[in-house]
Amino acid sequence: MNSTILLLLCTTALAIGPSAEEKVARWFALQATEWSNVCAQLVLIFADERWLSAARQLAAEVVAHGHCTAMYLWIDNNSSAVCTDQPLCYVDRTTACNDNSRRWGSNRYFQTIGQRVPLLSALLNRLPLDWQRGVALFDADIVLRRNALSRFARSNATLVVQQEWPCITAPAHLCCNGGLYWLRRSSTGRQMAAQTASLMQRLRLPDQDAWQLTVHGRSDVQFLDRHRYANGYTLLHDDSFALAQAHAIHVNWLPNTDTKLAVLRKLRRQPASLVY
Protein backbone atom coordinates (compact mmCIF):
# COMPACT_ATOMS: atom_id res chain seq x y z
CA MET A 1 0.00 0.00 0.00
CA ASN A 2 1.52 3.28 -1.10
CA SER A 3 0.67 6.53 0.57
CA THR A 4 1.58 10.13 -0.04
CA ILE A 5 1.54 12.64 2.79
CA LEU A 6 1.48 16.39 2.23
CA LEU A 7 2.76 18.45 5.15
CA LEU A 8 2.10 22.15 4.58
CA LEU A 9 4.92 23.85 6.39
CA CYS A 10 5.84 27.50 6.56
CA THR A 11 8.04 28.04 9.58
CA THR A 12 11.47 29.60 9.87
CA ALA A 13 14.24 29.08 12.36
CA LEU A 14 13.23 32.36 13.99
CA ALA A 15 9.56 31.48 14.35
CA ILE A 16 8.18 30.28 17.67
CA GLY A 17 6.40 27.03 17.03
CA PRO A 18 6.53 23.29 17.53
CA SER A 19 9.89 21.56 17.38
CA ALA A 20 10.82 19.04 14.71
CA GLU A 21 10.10 16.25 17.19
CA GLU A 22 6.66 17.68 17.97
CA LYS A 23 5.81 18.00 14.28
CA VAL A 24 6.82 14.42 13.58
CA ALA A 25 4.88 13.22 16.64
CA ARG A 26 1.73 14.93 15.34
CA TRP A 27 2.41 13.46 11.92
CA PHE A 28 2.57 9.94 13.37
CA ALA A 29 -0.63 10.55 15.29
CA LEU A 30 -2.36 11.21 11.98
CA GLN A 31 -0.78 8.72 9.62
CA ALA A 32 -2.01 5.22 8.95
CA THR A 33 -0.43 2.54 11.15
CA GLU A 34 0.93 0.56 8.21
CA TRP A 35 2.73 3.59 6.74
CA SER A 36 5.96 3.02 8.67
CA ASN A 37 5.90 -0.73 8.11
CA VAL A 38 4.86 -1.19 4.48
CA CYS A 39 6.92 1.48 2.71
CA ALA A 40 10.08 -0.03 1.25
CA GLN A 41 11.72 3.39 1.10
CA LEU A 42 10.44 6.81 2.12
CA VAL A 43 11.23 10.04 0.27
CA LEU A 44 10.82 13.48 1.84
CA ILE A 45 10.14 16.06 -0.88
CA PHE A 46 10.61 19.72 0.01
CA ALA A 47 8.99 22.49 -2.02
CA ASP A 48 7.15 25.77 -1.79
CA GLU A 49 3.87 26.62 -3.48
CA ARG A 50 5.51 27.46 -6.81
CA TRP A 51 6.96 23.95 -6.91
CA LEU A 52 3.84 22.04 -5.90
CA SER A 53 3.08 20.69 -9.39
CA ALA A 54 6.68 19.53 -9.94
CA ALA A 55 6.77 18.01 -6.45
CA ARG A 56 3.62 16.02 -7.17
CA GLN A 57 5.15 14.74 -10.41
CA LEU A 58 8.28 13.66 -8.55
CA ALA A 59 6.11 11.96 -5.92
CA ALA A 60 4.34 10.04 -8.68
CA GLU A 61 7.71 8.87 -10.02
CA VAL A 62 8.68 7.64 -6.55
CA VAL A 63 5.37 5.86 -5.94
CA ALA A 64 5.50 4.22 -9.37
CA HIS A 65 8.48 2.21 -8.11
CA GLY A 66 6.63 1.02 -5.01
CA HIS A 67 7.96 3.54 -2.50
CA CYS A 68 6.31 6.23 -0.39
CA THR A 69 6.63 9.99 -0.25
CA ALA A 70 6.11 12.69 2.35
CA MET A 71 5.84 16.14 0.84
CA TYR A 72 6.79 19.28 2.77
CA LEU A 73 5.40 22.46 1.25
CA TRP A 74 6.32 25.92 2.54
CA ILE A 75 3.25 28.04 1.96
CA ASP A 76 2.06 31.55 2.74
CA ASN A 77 -0.45 32.00 5.53
CA ASN A 78 -2.94 33.62 3.19
CA SER A 79 -2.64 31.02 0.43
CA SER A 80 -5.72 29.11 -0.65
CA ALA A 81 -3.66 26.01 -1.52
CA VAL A 82 -5.16 22.76 -0.28
CA CYS A 83 -4.09 19.15 -0.26
CA THR A 84 -7.36 17.31 -0.78
CA ASP A 85 -5.74 15.10 -3.41
CA GLN A 86 -3.49 13.57 -0.75
CA PRO A 87 -4.64 10.72 1.52
CA LEU A 88 -3.11 12.47 4.51
CA CYS A 89 -2.50 16.13 5.18
CA TYR A 90 -0.83 17.93 8.07
CA VAL A 91 -1.07 21.71 7.86
CA ASP A 92 1.27 24.10 9.65
CA ARG A 93 1.14 27.75 8.56
CA THR A 94 2.80 29.54 11.45
CA THR A 95 4.44 32.35 9.52
CA ALA A 96 4.29 34.05 6.14
CA CYS A 97 6.58 33.15 3.28
CA ASN A 98 7.52 35.99 0.97
CA ASP A 99 9.85 36.55 -1.97
CA ASN A 100 12.78 37.17 0.37
CA SER A 101 12.32 33.73 1.96
CA ARG A 102 12.38 32.11 -1.48
CA ARG A 103 15.48 33.83 -2.89
CA TRP A 104 18.38 31.39 -3.00
CA GLY A 105 21.25 32.43 -0.77
CA SER A 106 19.26 34.79 1.44
CA ASN A 107 19.36 34.37 5.21
CA ARG A 108 15.67 33.55 5.31
CA TYR A 109 16.10 30.97 2.57
CA PHE A 110 18.72 29.13 4.63
CA GLN A 111 16.58 29.49 7.77
CA THR A 112 13.69 27.87 5.93
CA ILE A 113 15.54 24.94 4.39
CA GLY A 114 17.44 24.57 7.65
CA GLN A 115 14.39 22.71 8.94
CA ARG A 116 14.99 19.78 6.62
CA VAL A 117 17.69 17.93 8.55
CA PRO A 118 16.08 18.32 12.01
CA LEU A 119 12.82 16.95 10.60
CA LEU A 120 14.66 14.11 8.90
CA SER A 121 16.50 13.33 12.13
CA ALA A 122 13.29 13.34 14.18
CA LEU A 123 11.63 11.07 11.63
CA LEU A 124 14.52 8.58 11.68
CA ASN A 125 14.34 8.47 15.47
CA ARG A 126 10.63 7.70 15.29
CA LEU A 127 10.77 5.01 12.61
CA PRO A 128 11.81 1.49 13.66
CA LEU A 129 15.34 0.45 12.81
CA ASP A 130 15.50 -1.56 9.59
CA TRP A 131 18.75 -2.16 7.69
CA GLN A 132 16.91 -2.78 4.41
CA ARG A 133 15.05 0.55 4.48
CA GLY A 134 15.94 4.19 4.50
CA VAL A 135 14.69 7.74 4.28
CA ALA A 136 15.65 9.91 1.33
CA LEU A 137 15.51 13.67 0.98
CA PHE A 138 14.74 15.03 -2.49
CA ASP A 139 14.32 18.63 -3.56
CA ALA A 140 11.39 19.23 -5.91
CA ASP A 141 13.69 20.12 -8.82
CA ILE A 142 14.52 16.47 -9.52
CA VAL A 143 13.41 14.03 -12.21
CA LEU A 144 13.58 10.38 -11.17
CA ARG A 145 14.05 8.18 -14.23
CA ARG A 146 14.74 4.79 -12.63
CA ASN A 147 14.22 2.91 -9.38
CA ALA A 148 17.18 4.62 -7.71
CA LEU A 149 15.91 4.03 -4.17
CA SER A 150 16.18 0.25 -4.41
CA ARG A 151 19.73 0.69 -5.67
CA PHE A 152 20.55 2.86 -2.65
CA ALA A 153 19.19 0.21 -0.26
CA ARG A 154 21.31 -2.52 -1.90
CA SER A 155 24.51 -0.62 -1.15
CA ASN A 156 26.48 -1.16 2.05
CA ALA A 157 26.54 2.55 2.81
CA THR A 158 24.81 4.37 5.64
CA LEU A 159 24.56 7.54 3.55
CA VAL A 160 24.16 7.65 -0.23
CA VAL A 161 24.49 11.21 -1.54
CA GLN A 162 24.57 13.04 -4.85
CA GLN A 163 27.80 14.79 -5.77
CA GLU A 164 27.64 18.56 -5.93
CA TRP A 165 29.76 19.49 -8.90
CA PRO A 166 32.11 21.26 -9.52
CA CYS A 167 33.88 20.47 -6.27
CA ILE A 168 37.28 21.73 -5.13
CA THR A 169 37.42 19.80 -1.86
CA ALA A 170 40.81 18.08 -1.80
CA PRO A 171 41.98 15.44 -2.30
CA ALA A 172 38.97 13.40 -3.44
CA HIS A 173 36.92 16.25 -4.95
CA LEU A 174 33.71 14.86 -3.46
CA CYS A 175 31.13 17.37 -2.25
CA CYS A 176 27.71 16.60 -0.76
CA ASN A 177 24.53 17.85 -2.39
CA GLY A 178 22.00 18.68 0.32
CA GLY A 179 19.03 18.13 -1.99
CA LEU A 180 19.41 14.47 -2.98
CA TYR A 181 20.51 11.83 -0.51
CA TRP A 182 19.38 8.62 1.22
CA LEU A 183 20.06 7.68 4.85
CA ARG A 184 19.71 4.15 6.19
CA ARG A 185 17.28 3.46 9.04
CA SER A 186 20.05 2.26 11.32
CA SER A 187 21.49 3.51 14.61
CA THR A 188 24.43 4.91 12.64
CA GLY A 189 22.04 6.66 10.26
CA ARG A 190 20.30 8.25 13.22
CA GLN A 191 23.67 9.38 14.62
CA MET A 192 24.73 10.94 11.31
CA ALA A 193 21.49 12.91 11.00
CA ALA A 194 21.73 14.08 14.62
CA GLN A 195 25.38 15.09 14.16
CA THR A 196 24.54 17.10 11.05
CA ALA A 197 21.63 18.85 12.77
CA SER A 198 23.90 19.67 15.72
CA LEU A 199 26.62 21.10 13.45
CA MET A 200 24.05 23.29 11.73
CA GLN A 201 22.94 24.72 15.05
CA ARG A 202 26.32 25.08 16.77
CA LEU A 203 28.27 26.44 13.80
CA ARG A 204 25.33 28.14 12.05
CA LEU A 205 26.00 26.24 8.86
CA PRO A 206 23.71 25.48 5.90
CA ASP A 207 22.76 21.80 5.84
CA GLN A 208 24.93 21.04 2.81
CA ASP A 209 28.06 22.35 4.55
CA ALA A 210 27.17 20.48 7.72
CA TRP A 211 26.81 17.21 5.81
CA GLN A 212 30.26 17.82 4.32
CA LEU A 213 31.74 17.91 7.82
CA THR A 214 29.74 14.86 8.91
CA VAL A 215 30.98 12.66 6.05
CA HIS A 216 34.63 13.67 6.35
CA GLY A 217 36.82 10.61 6.84
CA ARG A 218 33.93 8.14 6.89
CA SER A 219 34.03 4.86 4.97
CA ASP A 220 30.25 4.21 5.05
CA VAL A 221 29.33 7.03 2.64
CA GLN A 222 28.69 6.44 -1.05
CA PHE A 223 28.89 9.37 -3.45
CA LEU A 224 26.69 8.72 -6.46
CA ASP A 225 28.11 8.69 -9.97
CA ARG A 226 27.84 12.28 -11.13
CA HIS A 227 26.71 11.34 -14.63
CA ARG A 228 24.00 8.86 -13.65
CA TYR A 229 22.84 11.22 -10.89
CA ALA A 230 23.61 14.52 -12.53
CA ASN A 231 23.31 17.94 -11.00
CA GLY A 232 22.48 21.00 -13.08
CA TYR A 233 26.10 21.87 -13.78
CA THR A 234 26.79 18.42 -15.22
CA LEU A 235 23.59 18.60 -17.26
CA LEU A 236 24.57 21.95 -18.75
CA HIS A 237 28.34 21.82 -19.10
CA ASP A 238 29.63 18.23 -19.15
CA ASP A 239 29.91 16.88 -22.69
CA SER A 240 30.28 13.33 -21.38
CA PHE A 241 26.83 13.40 -19.75
CA ALA A 242 24.33 11.12 -21.55
CA LEU A 243 20.64 11.55 -20.80
CA ALA A 244 19.94 7.95 -21.81
CA GLN A 245 22.04 6.68 -18.89
CA ALA A 246 20.73 9.05 -16.22
CA HIS A 247 18.97 7.59 -13.20
CA ALA A 248 18.04 10.98 -11.73
CA ILE A 249 18.65 14.60 -12.72
CA HIS A 250 18.73 17.48 -10.25
CA VAL A 251 18.33 20.80 -12.08
CA ASN A 252 20.05 23.05 -9.57
CA TRP A 253 22.50 25.55 -11.10
CA LEU A 254 19.86 26.68 -13.59
CA PRO A 255 19.30 30.44 -13.40
CA ASN A 256 15.71 30.75 -12.13
CA THR A 257 12.54 28.89 -11.22
CA ASP A 258 10.83 29.34 -14.60
CA THR A 259 13.84 27.89 -16.42
CA LYS A 260 14.07 24.96 -14.01
CA LEU A 261 10.38 24.12 -14.38
CA ALA A 262 10.64 24.30 -18.18
CA VAL A 263 13.67 21.96 -18.18
CA LEU A 264 11.89 19.53 -15.84
CA ARG A 265 8.90 19.41 -18.20
CA LYS A 266 11.20 18.72 -21.13
CA LEU A 267 13.11 16.00 -19.27
CA ARG A 268 9.88 14.28 -18.27
CA ARG A 269 8.92 14.00 -21.93
CA GLN A 270 12.09 12.01 -22.64
CA PRO A 271 11.73 8.21 -22.30
CA ALA A 272 13.95 6.54 -19.77
CA SER A 273 16.53 4.28 -21.38
CA LEU A 274 16.77 0.58 -20.58
CA VAL A 275 20.57 0.91 -20.49
CA TYR A 276 21.94 0.19 -17.03
C-alpha atoms as one frame of an Amber mdcrd trajectory, in Angstrom:
protein
   0.000   0.000   0.000   1.525   3.278  -1.100   0.666   6.528   0.568   1.584
  10.133  -0.040   1.544  12.645   2.791   1.482  16.387   2.234   2.758  18.454
   5.147   2.104  22.146   4.584   4.925  23.847   6.394   5.839  27.501   6.557
   8.045  28.040   9.581  11.475  29.597   9.869  14.243  29.081  12.364  13.231
  32.364  13.990   9.559  31.481  14.354   8.175  30.279  17.670   6.399  27.030
  17.027   6.530  23.291  17.526   9.890  21.561  17.383  10.821  19.040  14.705
  10.103  16.250  17.186   6.661  17.678  17.967   5.812  18.004  14.280   6.824
  14.425  13.585   4.877  13.220  16.641   1.729  14.935  15.336   2.412  13.463
  11.920   2.569   9.941  13.367  -0.632  10.546  15.294  -2.358  11.209  11.977
  -0.777   8.717   9.617  -2.007   5.215   8.949  -0.429   2.537  11.150   0.931
   0.564   8.207   2.730   3.591   6.740   5.964   3.024   8.670   5.904  -0.729
   8.106   4.855  -1.185   4.483   6.917   1.475   2.709  10.081  -0.031   1.246
  11.723   3.391   1.096  10.438   6.812   2.118  11.226  10.041   0.274  10.818
  13.479   1.839  10.135  16.057  -0.878  10.606  19.719   0.012   8.987  22.491
  -2.017   7.145  25.773  -1.793   3.865  26.623  -3.479   5.506  27.461  -6.806
   6.965  23.953  -6.912   3.839  22.041  -5.900   3.083  20.686  -9.385   6.679
  19.531  -9.944   6.768  18.010  -6.449   3.622  16.019  -7.171   5.152  14.738
 -10.413   8.282  13.665  -8.546   6.113  11.963  -5.919   4.336  10.042  -8.679
   7.708   8.871 -10.021   8.684   7.639  -6.549   5.370   5.864  -5.937   5.502
   4.218  -9.375   8.483   2.212  -8.106   6.628   1.023  -5.007   7.965   3.544
  -2.501   6.312   6.232  -0.394   6.627   9.991  -0.252   6.106  12.687   2.348
   5.843  16.143   0.837   6.787  19.282   2.770   5.403  22.458   1.254   6.320
  25.916   2.544   3.252  28.036   1.958   2.056  31.547   2.737  -0.454  32.002
   5.533  -2.937  33.619   3.189  -2.645  31.020   0.432  -5.717  29.112  -0.652
  -3.658  26.006  -1.523  -5.162  22.760  -0.282  -4.089  19.148  -0.260  -7.356
  17.313  -0.779  -5.736  15.103  -3.406  -3.490  13.571  -0.753  -4.640  10.720
   1.523  -3.112  12.466   4.510  -2.501  16.133   5.182  -0.833  17.932   8.072
  -1.071  21.712   7.859   1.268  24.100   9.646   1.143  27.752   8.559   2.801
  29.537  11.447   4.439  32.353   9.523   4.290  34.050   6.145   6.582  33.150
   3.282   7.522  35.991   0.967   9.850  36.554  -1.967  12.785  37.166   0.374
  12.317  33.735   1.955  12.380  32.106  -1.478  15.476  33.834  -2.887  18.378
  31.393  -3.000  21.249  32.428  -0.770  19.260  34.790   1.438  19.357  34.370
   5.207  15.674  33.549   5.309  16.105  30.966   2.567  18.716  29.126   4.631
  16.584  29.487   7.766  13.695  27.871   5.932  15.543  24.944   4.387  17.438
  24.570   7.648  14.388  22.712   8.942  14.993  19.782   6.620  17.693  17.929
   8.550  16.084  18.324  12.015  12.822  16.948  10.597  14.664  14.107   8.900
  16.503  13.331  12.134  13.290  13.339  14.177  11.629  11.071  11.633  14.521
   8.584  11.676  14.339   8.465  15.468  10.631   7.703  15.293  10.772   5.008
  12.607  11.808   1.491  13.658  15.344   0.450  12.812  15.501  -1.558   9.591
  18.755  -2.158   7.693  16.912  -2.776   4.409  15.048   0.546   4.477  15.941
   4.192   4.495  14.686   7.741   4.285  15.655   9.908   1.326  15.505  13.669
   0.975  14.739  15.032  -2.490  14.322  18.627  -3.563  11.392  19.226  -5.906
  13.687  20.120  -8.824  14.520  16.474  -9.521  13.413  14.027 -12.211  13.583
  10.377 -11.167  14.045   8.178 -14.235  14.740   4.788 -12.634  14.222   2.914
  -9.375  17.177   4.616  -7.710  15.911   4.026  -4.175  16.176   0.254  -4.413
  19.733   0.693  -5.667  20.546   2.860  -2.649  19.193   0.209  -0.263  21.314
  -2.522  -1.900  24.513  -0.615  -1.146  26.476  -1.162   2.048  26.540   2.550
   2.814  24.810   4.367   5.639  24.563   7.543   3.554  24.159   7.651  -0.229
  24.493  11.207  -1.544  24.574  13.042  -4.848  27.803  14.791  -5.771  27.636
  18.558  -5.926  29.762  19.490  -8.899  32.110  21.261  -9.516  33.882  20.472
  -6.269  37.279  21.732  -5.133  37.421  19.800  -1.857  40.810  18.083  -1.802
  41.980  15.438  -2.295  38.968  13.399  -3.438  36.915  16.249  -4.950  33.707
  14.859  -3.460  31.127  17.374  -2.254  27.709  16.599  -0.763  24.530  17.853
  -2.387  22.002  18.677   0.325  19.029  18.130  -1.992  19.411  14.467  -2.976
  20.510  11.826  -0.509  19.379   8.620   1.223  20.063   7.675   4.848  19.707
   4.147   6.187  17.279   3.463   9.036  20.051   2.261  11.323  21.491   3.505
  14.609  24.434   4.908  12.637  22.041   6.662  10.255  20.303   8.255  13.219
  23.666   9.380  14.622  24.727  10.935  11.315  21.492  12.913  10.998  21.731
  14.084  14.615  25.380  15.094  14.165  24.535  17.103  11.052  21.632  18.851
  12.767  23.899  19.666  15.720  26.617  21.098  13.454  24.049  23.294  11.735
  22.943  24.719  15.054  26.322  25.082  16.765  28.266  26.441  13.797  25.326
  28.141  12.049  25.996  26.241   8.856  23.706  25.478   5.903  22.762  21.804
   5.838  24.932  21.037   2.810  28.063  22.347   4.546  27.171  20.476   7.724
  26.812  17.211   5.814  30.261  17.820   4.325  31.743  17.914   7.819  29.745
  14.858   8.909  30.983  12.659   6.055  34.633  13.674   6.349  36.818  10.608
   6.844  33.927   8.138   6.892  34.030   4.857   4.968  30.249   4.207   5.050
  29.335   7.032   2.639  28.686   6.438  -1.054  28.893   9.371  -3.447  26.688
   8.720  -6.465  28.110   8.686  -9.969  27.842  12.284 -11.128  26.708  11.343
 -14.628  23.997   8.864 -13.645  22.841  11.222 -10.886  23.612  14.522 -12.531
  23.308  17.945 -10.998  22.485  21.002 -13.082  26.100  21.874 -13.777  26.786
  18.424 -15.216  23.593  18.603 -17.258  24.568  21.952 -18.749  28.335  21.823
 -19.099  29.630  18.235 -19.147  29.910  16.884 -22.690  30.276  13.329 -21.381
  26.826  13.404 -19.754  24.330  11.125 -21.545  20.635  11.547 -20.805  19.944
   7.946 -21.812  22.043   6.678 -18.889  20.735   9.054 -16.223  18.968   7.587
 -13.202  18.040  10.980 -11.729  18.654  14.597 -12.719  18.735  17.483 -10.253
  18.334  20.798 -12.083  20.048  23.052  -9.568  22.503  25.546 -11.098  19.864
  26.681 -13.593  19.297  30.441 -13.404  15.715  30.749 -12.128  12.537  28.890
 -11.218  10.833  29.340 -14.596  13.838  27.885 -16.418  14.068  24.962 -14.010
  10.382  24.123 -14.379  10.638  24.299 -18.175  13.666  21.963 -18.178  11.886
  19.528 -15.844   8.901  19.409 -18.196  11.200  18.715 -21.132  13.109  16.000
 -19.275   9.881  14.279 -18.271   8.917  14.004 -21.928  12.086  12.014 -22.642
  11.729   8.215 -22.302  13.950   6.536 -19.765  16.525   4.277 -21.381  16.773
   0.580 -20.577  20.568   0.913 -20.490  21.939   0.191 -17.030
